[in-house]
Amino acid sequence: MKVEEEAMSAVLNRLRRAQGQLAGVIAMIEAGRDCKDVVTQLAAVSRALDRAGFKIVASGMRQCMAEQQDGEAPPMTEAELEKLFLALA
């Protein structure tokens, strides 16, 4: 599945932010920070990763639809689409 360049840029930005957040979580744990603060930041990292994944799936589906209309690619099956979504669940 190809992802549009613009969408890929947005995904990479989200992943870089998540990477920074994760580094922050690691530093918080190493510093012995309060569990509540650590879990709050870890939840933010998780949401950032989920959003990046959903963006990839949505952009990929749009690309696949365009390729199918142009006759460049066979349509994705319902099982393939379901598998993509469930991978993020």
C-alpha positions as CSV (number, residue, x, y, z in Angstrom):
1,M,0.0,0.0,0.0
2,K,1.5,3.4,-1.0
3,V,0.8,6.4,1.1
4,E,0.6,9.9,-0.4
5,E,3.6,12.1,0.2
6,E,1.6,14.8,2.1
7,A,0.0,12.2,4.3
8,M,3.4,10.6,4.9
9,S,4.9,13.9,6.0
10,A,2.0,14.3,8.6
11,V,2.6,10.7,9.8
12,L,6.3,11.2,10.2
13,N,5.7,14.4,12.2
14,R,3.3,12.6,14.5
15,L,5.8,9.7,14.9
16,R,8.6,12.1,15.7
17,R,6.5,13.8,18.3
18,A,5.6,10.4,19.8
19,Q,9.3,9.5,19.8
20,G,10.0,12.7,21.8
21,Q,7.1,12.0,24.2
22,L,8.4,8.4,24.7
23,A,11.9,9.7,25.5
24,G,10.2,11.9,28.0
25,V,8.4,9.0,29.6
26,I,11.6,7.1,29.9
27,A,13.3,10.0,31.6
28,M,10.3,10.4,33.9
29,I,10.6,6.8,35.0
30,E,14.3,7.0,35.4
31,A,13.9,10.2,37.6
32,G,11.3,8.4,39.7
33,R,8.4,10.7,38.8
34,D,4.9,10.2,40.1
35,C,3.1,7.2,38.6
36,K,0.1,9.4,37.6
37,D,2.3,11.7,35.6
38,V,4.1,8.8,33.8
39,V,0.8,7.1,32.9
40,T,-0.6,10.4,31.6
41,Q,2.3,10.9,29.3
42,L,2.4,7.2,28.3
43,A,-1.3,7.6,27.3
44,A,-0.4,10.6,25.1
45,V,2.3,8.5,23.4
46,S,-0.2,5.8,22.7
47,R,-2.8,8.2,21.2
48,A,-0.1,9.7,19.0
49,L,0.9,6.3,17.7
50,D,-2.8,5.3,17.1
51,R,-3.4,8.6,15.2
52,A,-0.4,7.9,13.0
53,G,-1.6,4.4,12.3
54,F,-5.1,5.6,11.4
55,K,-3.7,8.2,9.1
56,I,-1.7,5.6,7.3
57,V,-4.7,3.3,6.9
58,A,-7.0,6.1,5.8
59,S,-4.4,7.5,3.3
60,G,-3.6,4.0,2.0
61,M,-7.3,3.3,1.5
62,R,-7.7,6.5,-0.5
63,Q,-4.7,5.6,-2.6
64,C,-6.0,2.1,-3.1
65,M,-9.4,3.4,-4.2
66,A,-7.7,5.7,-6.8
67,E,-5.5,2.9,-8.1
68,Q,-8.5,0.6,-8.4
69,Q,-10.4,3.3,-10.4
70,D,-7.5,3.7,-12.7
71,G,-7.2,-0.1,-13.1
72,E,-3.7,-0.1,-11.6
73,A,-4.5,-2.4,-8.7
74,P,-7.0,-5.1,-7.8
75,P,-9.6,-4.0,-5.1
76,M,-8.8,-4.8,-1.5
77,T,-10.9,-7.5,0.0
78,E,-13.1,-6.9,3.0
79,A,-10.8,-9.2,5.0
80,E,-7.8,-7.2,4.0
81,L,-9.5,-3.9,5.1
82,E,-10.6,-5.5,8.4
83,K,-7.1,-6.8,9.1
84,L,-5.7,-3.3,8.7
85,F,-8.2,-1.8,11.1
86,L,-7.9,-4.6,13.6
87,A,-4.1,-4.2,13.6
88,L,-4.7,-0.8,15.3
89,A,-7.3,-2.0,17.8
